[in-house]
Amino acid sequence: MFRFLLLCLSASLLYSCGPDAPETDPEMSDVALRAHADSLAHAYIIVDGHVDLPYRLKVKNFRLEREMLGIPIETDEGDFDYVRAVEGGLDAPFMSIYIPSNLQEEKGASPALADSLIDMVKGIIAAHPDKFAPALSPDDIERNFDRGLVSLPMGMENGSPIEDDLSRVEQYFNKGIRYITLTHAKDNLISDSSYDTTGTNGGLSPFGEEVVREMNRVGVMVDVSHISDAAFWDVMEITDVPVIASHSSVRHFTPDFERNMNDEMIKRMGENGGVIQINFGSTFLDGALRSRQDSLREVFMNLLAERGLQNRTPEAEALADSFQLENPTLYSDVEMVADHIDRVVQIAGIDHVGLGSDYDGVGDSLPTGLKDVADYPNLVYVLLKRGYTDEDIQKILSGNVLRVWRAVEAASSARG
């Protein structure tokens, strides 16, 4: 609350704050509107449903040694660090405990990686208690916000570490996991993937149905990002609490991309009380751009084959650099992110949309105006220009997903 009042006081010459504040003035100057956007980004809690920092650090040979734990504070690498998060007003990025699909082929490999990434997040918090804090509930996030700390809640991207052991749902809850994305790039023991055409389970497997019920019981949010359409509809039949899509966008703008959600799914999520958190990756935002990049990717892979090069070797990386110079990556922009938000609001209402950037997870595909975690005020500015109220923006930034989280908590507590 102190932080909110301080921001209101510092901006009092431009606008008033609080529940009795007037709606955004359509005649407000652009300078004043940008100042208002920046103030809202810092006055309201921002929850981002998906930031891939842990795996980025893992593949960079991150070690849990005190001298190495400065990496998340300030760096030129990646999309997230503490300094940029504070600049952008980011208060609660869900740290993605990302498990690559190929690990599920070896028993024990997925749980081992999950545990190492969970320990990494806890290690970052322990090393910097003046900057980061754990968050096991919405109340924790609000307390940390009041203390000026960045919360690091955790969500597991890919339920493969559960393997065939239902008791692991509760075990991961006890380790701090608060949502689980049921699968990732391949069908697993729980669910079919939107990226996999095999259709192994025809949606959720019988075991996957048990997993969803157990997540409801324990109080872990069900994340429907990455799952197939059939699996989504199975989840909707089974869950008795709202669900989230932690980092998905709207298929209306990407018709051939099943990874995004179609209008019927978005409508059903609204009826369920759930929230779709918009992914910022350019190929999630613009179907035409996705087609262009897919075509370029095919050309590049053919070029590698012609030269007898293996992908990810130094020679291939050098070729990739020159290829990108000759064929510049095309980006979407912050206005397109707002278009996706608009579409969800039109279909399901203002209470069912949030942010799930996929920072550090979508590579060099982030839209102009949202290149890293310092840029959330740019999106707030665009939304204000489109007529969204301060109350609307508070819901988009965090209110909606915190409501879902509380509903899942309450239902779990009621079960005893």
PEPE-V261599 format. One record per backbone hydrogen bond with DSSP energy under -0.5 kcal/mol. CO is the residue of the C=O (numbers start at 1). NH is the residue of the N-H. If there is no record, write none. Layout:
# PEPE-V261599
co=[CO CO]
nh=[NH NH]
This chain:
# PEPE-V261599
co=[1 2 3 4 5 6 7 9 11 11 18 25 29 30 31 32 33 34 35 36 37 38 39 39 40 45 46 46 46 47 47 48 50 50 51 52 53 54 55 56 57 58 63 65 65 66 68 70 70 72 73 79 81 82 83 84 85 85 91 92 92 93 94 94 95 95 96 97 98 100 101 102 103 105 106 106 108 109 110 111 112 113 114 115 116 117 118 119 120 121 122 123 124 126 128 128 131 133 137 138 139 140 141 142 143 144 145 149 150 151 153 154 154 155 155 156 156 157 158 159 160 162 164 165 166 167 168 169 170 171 172 173 176 178 179 180 180 181 182 186 190 191 192 193 195 203 205 206 207 208 209 210 211 212 213 214 215 215 219 221 221 222 222 223 224 226 228 229 230 231 232 233 234 235 243 244 244 245 245 249 249 250 251 253 254 256 257 259 261 262 263 264 265 266 267 268 269 269 270 275 275 276 276 277 278 280 281 281 282 282 286 287 288 289 290 291 292 293 294 295 296 297 298 299 300 301 302 303 304 305 310 313 314 315 316 317 318 319 320 321 322 323 332 333 333 334 335 336 337 338 339 340 341 342 343 344 344 345 349 350 352 354 355 357 358 358 359 363 363 365 367 368 372 375 375 376 376 377 378 379 380 381 382 383 384 389 390 391 392 393 394 394 395 397 398 399 400 401 402 403 404 405 406 407 408 409 410 411 412 413]
nh=[5 6 7 8 9 10 11 12 14 15 21 28 33 34 35 36 37 38 39 40 41 42 42 43 44 47 48 91 92 49 355 94 358 359 96 56 57 58 59 60 62 61 65 68 69 69 71 73 74 82 83 373 85 86 87 88 89 90 151 48 94 95 51 96 97 155 98 157 100 103 104 105 106 107 109 110 112 113 114 115 116 117 118 119 120 121 122 123 124 125 126 127 128 129 131 132 150 152 141 142 143 144 145 146 147 149 148 151 133 93 95 178 179 97 157 158 181 99 161 162 163 165 166 168 169 171 172 173 174 175 177 176 154 221 156 182 223 158 159 184 205 188 228 196 197 192 209 210 211 212 213 214 215 216 217 218 219 220 221 180 223 224 244 182 227 194 232 233 234 235 236 237 238 239 275 224 246 248 277 251 261 253 254 287 257 258 260 226 251 266 267 268 269 270 271 272 273 274 273 245 277 278 354 248 356 367 284 285 285 286 290 291 292 293 294 295 296 297 298 299 300 301 302 303 304 305 306 307 309 308 313 317 318 319 320 321 322 323 324 325 326 327 368 336 337 338 339 340 341 342 343 344 345 346 347 348 349 349 352 353 276 278 49 280 361 362 52 365 366 282 370 334 375 378 379 379 380 381 382 383 384 385 386 388 387 393 394 395 396 397 398 399 400 47 402 403 404 405 406 407 408 409 410 411 412 413 414 415 416 416]
